[in-house]
């Protein structure tokens, strides 16, 4: 076979496969819990994501929580990464790309079938549009991350939502108060434990991510209580979904 024909044949086969099983694209936003100044204001303005992060060996994990944990591990400290937004998947055709307005950043992310990505900072990057592949972009301060995931149409499910501050939370059906230990170094102190909960379609809490750590025993007591909470089952458009929601628990050490 003429060697010059091989690249053309490969291209045509790939294009044919794309036409038969077009890809969808999803954008997920992760945020590192910002450090606050003494007056309660955010310490500094975060930069817009514009550089691709090196993926761990084997690529980025598939689940939202596993990606969050991988991003949290990049920088040790008191603050964890939360899931800030999950944008519904959009079709990606060879004629038309997909655009997502990221309200958390006040900018859009545009993805083309060629793998060209317009990032929130206005710069472009090129990634491979392969099924189930995820690329993550951040900024030097790593306060925000934008994850771009390609999905085969058959495997895409928009069954997870994020409830952030300012949005109506799920109604609490069962509340369990934390049992905080007596800690001499924290005697007569009060405060709040801030956490993001993963609420399953039946209203149970399957995971708790403490966003700004107070003290290991206090964090653990709050997380243990949150795991016993139950909520009104989350739904979207009448369909059961999994929901991520931020909640607080007060503590007072006698």
The 8 nearest C-alpha neighbors of each residue, nearest first, counted from 0:
[[1, 2, 4, 5, 3, 8, 6, 7],
 [0, 2, 3, 4, 5, 6, 7, 8],
 [3, 1, 4, 5, 0, 6, 7, 8],
 [2, 4, 1, 5, 6, 7, 0, 8],
 [3, 5, 7, 2, 1, 6, 8, 0],
 [4, 6, 8, 2, 7, 3, 9, 1],
 [7, 5, 9, 8, 4, 10, 3, 2],
 [6, 8, 10, 4, 5, 9, 11, 3],
 [7, 9, 11, 5, 10, 6, 12, 4],
 [10, 8, 6, 12, 11, 7, 13, 5],
 [9, 11, 7, 13, 8, 12, 14, 6],
 [10, 12, 14, 8, 13, 9, 15, 7],
 [13, 11, 15, 9, 14, 10, 8, 16],
 [14, 12, 16, 10, 15, 11, 17, 9],
 [13, 15, 17, 11, 12, 16, 10, 18],
 [14, 16, 12, 18, 13, 17, 11, 19],
 [17, 15, 19, 13, 18, 14, 20, 12],
 [18, 16, 21, 14, 20, 15, 19, 13],
 [17, 19, 15, 16, 21, 20, 14, 92],
 [20, 18, 16, 17, 21, 15, 14, 22],
 [19, 21, 17, 18, 16, 22, 152, 151],
 [22, 20, 17, 18, 19, 152, 92, 151],
 [23, 21, 151, 150, 91, 152, 149, 90],
 [22, 24, 90, 150, 91, 89, 149, 152],
 [23, 25, 149, 88, 89, 148, 150, 90],
 [26, 24, 88, 148, 147, 86, 87, 89],
 [25, 27, 147, 86, 146, 85, 148, 28],
 [28, 26, 85, 146, 84, 145, 86, 25],
 [27, 29, 145, 84, 83, 144, 146, 82],
 [28, 30, 82, 144, 83, 81, 143, 145],
 [31, 29, 143, 81, 80, 142, 83, 32],
 [30, 32, 80, 142, 79, 33, 81, 143],
 [31, 33, 78, 79, 80, 30, 210, 34],
 [34, 32, 31, 35, 41, 142, 78, 42],
 [33, 35, 42, 41, 32, 36, 78, 43],
 [36, 34, 41, 42, 39, 40, 33, 37],
 [35, 37, 42, 39, 40, 38, 41, 34],
 [36, 38, 39, 35, 40, 42, 41, 34],
 [39, 37, 36, 40, 35, 41, 42, 34],
 [40, 38, 36, 35, 37, 41, 42, 34],
 [39, 41, 36, 35, 38, 42, 37, 43],
 [40, 42, 35, 43, 36, 34, 33, 39],
 [43, 41, 36, 35, 34, 40, 44, 33],
 [44, 42, 41, 45, 34, 40, 35, 36],
 [43, 45, 46, 42, 41, 142, 47, 33],
 [46, 44, 142, 43, 47, 140, 143, 141],
 [45, 47, 138, 48, 44, 140, 142, 139],
 [46, 48, 120, 119, 138, 49, 45, 104],
 [49, 47, 137, 138, 136, 119, 144, 50],
 [48, 50, 120, 138, 137, 118, 136, 47],
 [51, 49, 136, 137, 138, 48, 52, 124],
 [50, 52, 136, 135, 137, 53, 49, 134],
 [51, 53, 136, 135, 54, 50, 137, 134],
 [52, 54, 51, 55, 135, 134, 58, 136],
 [53, 55, 58, 59, 52, 56, 134, 57],
 [56, 54, 58, 57, 59, 53, 69, 60],
 [55, 57, 58, 54, 59, 53, 60, 69],
 [56, 58, 55, 59, 54, 60, 132, 61],
 [59, 57, 54, 55, 56, 60, 133, 132],
 [58, 60, 54, 55, 133, 66, 61, 57],
 [61, 59, 66, 65, 62, 58, 63, 57],
 [60, 62, 59, 63, 65, 66, 131, 133],
 [63, 61, 65, 64, 60, 66, 67, 59],
 [62, 64, 66, 65, 67, 61, 82, 60],
 [65, 63, 67, 66, 62, 68, 82, 69],
 [64, 66, 68, 62, 67, 63, 60, 69],
 [67, 65, 69, 63, 68, 64, 60, 70],
 [68, 66, 64, 70, 65, 69, 80, 71],
 [67, 69, 71, 65, 66, 70, 64, 72],
 [70, 68, 66, 72, 67, 71, 65, 73],
 [71, 69, 67, 73, 72, 68, 66, 80],
 [70, 72, 68, 80, 73, 69, 79, 67],
 [73, 71, 69, 70, 74, 75, 68, 67],
 [74, 72, 70, 71, 75, 69, 68, 141],
 [75, 73, 72, 71, 76, 70, 141, 79],
 [76, 74, 72, 73, 71, 77, 78, 79],
 [75, 77, 78, 74, 79, 212, 71, 211],
 [76, 78, 212, 211, 79, 75, 213, 210],
 [77, 79, 211, 32, 76, 210, 212, 31],
 [80, 78, 210, 71, 32, 31, 211, 81],
 [81, 79, 31, 71, 30, 32, 67, 29],
 [80, 82, 30, 29, 83, 31, 79, 67],
 [81, 83, 29, 84, 28, 30, 80, 67],
 [82, 84, 29, 28, 81, 30, 161, 85],
 [85, 83, 28, 27, 161, 82, 86, 29],
 [84, 86, 27, 160, 26, 28, 87, 161],
 [87, 85, 26, 27, 25, 84, 88, 99],
 [86, 88, 157, 25, 85, 89, 26, 24],
 [89, 87, 25, 24, 23, 86, 90, 157],
 [88, 90, 23, 24, 97, 91, 87, 25],
 [91, 89, 23, 92, 22, 24, 97, 88],
 [90, 92, 96, 23, 22, 112, 97, 24],
 [93, 91, 95, 94, 112, 96, 90, 21],
 [92, 94, 112, 95, 91, 96, 113, 111],
 [95, 93, 92, 96, 112, 91, 111, 113],
 [94, 96, 92, 93, 91, 97, 111, 112],
 [95, 97, 111, 91, 110, 112, 92, 98],
 [96, 98, 110, 109, 91, 89, 111, 99],
 [97, 99, 109, 108, 110, 100, 107, 96],
 [100, 98, 108, 107, 101, 109, 97, 26],
 [99, 101, 107, 106, 102, 108, 98, 105],
 [102, 100, 103, 107, 106, 104, 105, 99],
 [101, 103, 105, 104, 100, 106, 107, 84],
 [104, 102, 101, 105, 83, 84, 106, 28],
 [105, 103, 102, 106, 101, 47, 119, 107],
 [104, 106, 102, 103, 101, 107, 100, 119],
 [107, 105, 119, 104, 101, 100, 102, 108],
 [106, 108, 100, 99, 101, 119, 109, 98],
 [107, 109, 99, 118, 117, 98, 119, 100],
 [110, 108, 98, 117, 116, 97, 99, 107],
 [109, 111, 116, 97, 96, 115, 98, 117],
 [112, 110, 96, 115, 113, 114, 116, 97],
 [111, 113, 93, 114, 91, 96, 92, 110],
 [114, 112, 111, 115, 128, 93, 127, 125],
 [115, 113, 126, 128, 125, 112, 111, 127],
 [114, 116, 125, 111, 113, 124, 110, 126],
 [117, 115, 110, 124, 123, 109, 125, 118],
 [116, 118, 123, 109, 108, 122, 121, 110],
 [117, 119, 108, 121, 120, 122, 49, 123],
 [120, 118, 106, 121, 107, 108, 47, 48],
 [119, 121, 47, 118, 49, 122, 48, 106],
 [122, 120, 119, 118, 117, 123, 49, 106],
 [123, 121, 118, 120, 117, 49, 124, 119],
 [122, 124, 117, 116, 118, 115, 121, 125],
 [125, 123, 116, 115, 126, 117, 122, 118],
 [124, 126, 115, 114, 116, 123, 127, 113],
 [127, 125, 114, 128, 115, 124, 134, 116],
 [126, 128, 114, 129, 125, 132, 113, 115],
 [129, 127, 114, 149, 126, 130, 112, 113],
 [128, 130, 132, 127, 149, 131, 150, 22],
 [131, 129, 150, 149, 132, 151, 128, 22],
 [132, 130, 150, 149, 129, 148, 133, 151],
 [133, 131, 130, 129, 149, 148, 134, 128],
 [134, 132, 148, 147, 59, 146, 131, 149],
 [133, 135, 147, 146, 148, 136, 132, 51],
 [136, 134, 146, 145, 52, 51, 147, 144],
 [135, 137, 51, 145, 50, 144, 52, 48],
 [136, 138, 48, 144, 50, 141, 49, 143],
 [137, 139, 48, 141, 140, 49, 46, 47],
 [138, 140, 141, 137, 46, 48, 50, 142],
 [139, 141, 138, 142, 46, 45, 137, 143],
 [142, 140, 138, 139, 143, 137, 144, 31],
 [141, 143, 31, 140, 30, 45, 33, 144],
 [144, 142, 30, 141, 29, 137, 31, 48],
 [143, 145, 137, 29, 136, 28, 48, 30],
 [144, 146, 28, 136, 135, 27, 29, 137],
 [147, 145, 135, 27, 26, 134, 28, 136],
 [146, 148, 26, 134, 133, 25, 135, 145],
 [149, 147, 133, 25, 24, 132, 146, 150],
 [150, 148, 24, 130, 131, 132, 23, 128],
 [149, 151, 130, 131, 23, 22, 155, 24],
 [152, 150, 22, 153, 154, 130, 23, 155],
 [151, 153, 155, 154, 22, 23, 150, 21],
 [154, 152, 151, 155, 150, 20, 156, 22],
 [155, 153, 151, 152, 156, 150, 131, 23],
 [154, 156, 152, 153, 150, 151, 157, 23],
 [157, 155, 158, 154, 88, 159, 153, 87],
 [156, 158, 159, 87, 155, 88, 160, 240],
 [157, 159, 240, 156, 241, 160, 239, 238],
 [160, 158, 241, 240, 242, 157, 161, 85],
 [159, 161, 242, 241, 85, 243, 162, 158],
 [160, 162, 243, 242, 84, 244, 163, 85],
 [163, 161, 244, 243, 166, 168, 160, 242],
 [162, 164, 166, 161, 244, 165, 245, 83],
 [165, 163, 166, 162, 245, 167, 168, 244],
 [164, 166, 163, 167, 162, 168, 245, 244],
 [167, 165, 164, 163, 162, 168, 169, 161],
 [166, 168, 165, 169, 162, 164, 163, 170],
 [169, 167, 166, 170, 162, 244, 163, 164],
 [168, 170, 231, 230, 171, 167, 233, 232],
 [169, 171, 231, 230, 172, 168, 232, 229],
 [170, 172, 230, 173, 229, 231, 169, 174],
 [173, 171, 230, 229, 231, 170, 174, 228],
 [174, 172, 229, 228, 171, 175, 230, 227],
 [175, 173, 228, 176, 171, 172, 229, 227],
 [176, 174, 224, 228, 227, 177, 173, 225],
 [175, 177, 224, 174, 178, 221, 248, 225],
 [178, 176, 224, 221, 220, 179, 175, 223],
 [179, 177, 220, 176, 180, 221, 224, 217],
 [178, 180, 220, 177, 217, 181, 252, 250],
 [181, 179, 182, 178, 216, 217, 252, 220],
 [180, 182, 252, 183, 179, 253, 186, 185],
 [183, 181, 185, 184, 180, 186, 252, 253],
 [182, 184, 186, 185, 181, 252, 253, 187],
 [183, 185, 182, 186, 181, 188, 187, 252],
 [186, 184, 183, 182, 188, 252, 187, 181],
 [185, 187, 183, 252, 253, 188, 184, 182],
 [188, 186, 253, 252, 185, 189, 251, 183],
 [189, 187, 252, 186, 185, 251, 190, 253],
 [190, 188, 251, 250, 252, 187, 191, 249],
 [189, 191, 250, 249, 251, 192, 188, 248],
 [190, 192, 249, 248, 250, 193, 247, 189],
 [191, 193, 248, 247, 249, 194, 190, 218],
 [194, 192, 247, 210, 209, 246, 191, 211],
 [195, 193, 209, 210, 208, 246, 245, 247],
 [194, 196, 245, 208, 244, 207, 246, 209],
 [197, 195, 207, 244, 243, 206, 198, 245],
 [196, 198, 243, 206, 204, 205, 242, 199],
 [199, 197, 204, 242, 203, 202, 241, 196],
 [198, 200, 241, 202, 201, 203, 204, 197],
 [201, 199, 240, 241, 232, 239, 202, 233],
 [200, 202, 232, 199, 203, 233, 231, 198],
 [203, 201, 232, 230, 199, 229, 231, 200],
 [202, 204, 229, 199, 198, 201, 205, 230],
 [205, 203, 198, 226, 197, 206, 199, 228],
 [204, 206, 197, 198, 203, 226, 199, 207],
 [207, 205, 197, 204, 196, 208, 226, 198],
 [208, 206, 196, 222, 195, 209, 197, 194],
 [207, 209, 195, 194, 210, 196, 206, 79],
 [210, 208, 194, 211, 193, 212, 207, 195],
 [209, 211, 79, 194, 78, 193, 208, 32],
 [212, 210, 78, 77, 209, 193, 79, 213],
 [211, 213, 77, 214, 209, 210, 218, 78],
 [212, 214, 218, 211, 217, 215, 192, 77],
 [213, 215, 217, 216, 218, 212, 219, 185],
 [216, 214, 218, 217, 219, 213, 212, 220],
 [217, 215, 219, 218, 214, 220, 180, 179],
 [216, 218, 220, 214, 219, 215, 179, 221],
 [217, 219, 215, 221, 216, 220, 214, 222],
 [218, 220, 222, 216, 217, 221, 223, 215],
 [221, 219, 217, 223, 222, 218, 177, 179],
 [220, 222, 224, 177, 218, 223, 219, 225],
 [223, 221, 219, 225, 224, 220, 207, 218],
 [222, 224, 220, 226, 221, 225, 219, 227],
 [225, 223, 177, 221, 227, 226, 222, 175],
 [224, 226, 222, 228, 227, 223, 221, 175],
 [227, 225, 204, 223, 224, 228, 222, 205],
 [228, 226, 225, 224, 175, 229, 223, 204],
 [229, 227, 174, 225, 173, 226, 175, 204],
 [230, 228, 173, 203, 172, 202, 171, 204],
 [231, 229, 171, 202, 172, 170, 232, 169],
 [230, 232, 170, 202, 169, 172, 233, 171],
 [233, 231, 202, 201, 200, 230, 234, 239],
 [234, 232, 240, 200, 239, 231, 242, 241],
 [235, 233, 239, 238, 240, 237, 232, 236],
 [234, 236, 237, 238, 239, 240, 233, 160],
 [235, 237, 238, 234, 239, 240, 233, 158],
 [236, 238, 235, 234, 239, 233, 240, 232],
 [237, 239, 234, 235, 236, 240, 158, 233],
 [240, 238, 234, 200, 233, 235, 237, 241],
 [241, 239, 158, 200, 234, 159, 233, 242],
 [240, 242, 159, 199, 200, 198, 158, 160],
 [243, 241, 160, 198, 161, 159, 197, 244],
 [242, 244, 197, 161, 196, 162, 198, 160],
 [243, 245, 162, 196, 195, 161, 163, 242],
 [246, 244, 195, 194, 196, 163, 247, 243],
 [247, 245, 194, 193, 195, 244, 248, 196],
 [246, 248, 193, 192, 194, 191, 249, 245],
 [249, 247, 192, 191, 250, 221, 193, 246],
 [248, 250, 191, 190, 192, 247, 251, 189],
 [249, 251, 190, 189, 191, 248, 252, 179],
 [250, 252, 189, 188, 253, 190, 187, 249],
 [251, 253, 186, 187, 188, 181, 185, 189],
 [252, 187, 186, 251, 181, 188, 185, 182]]
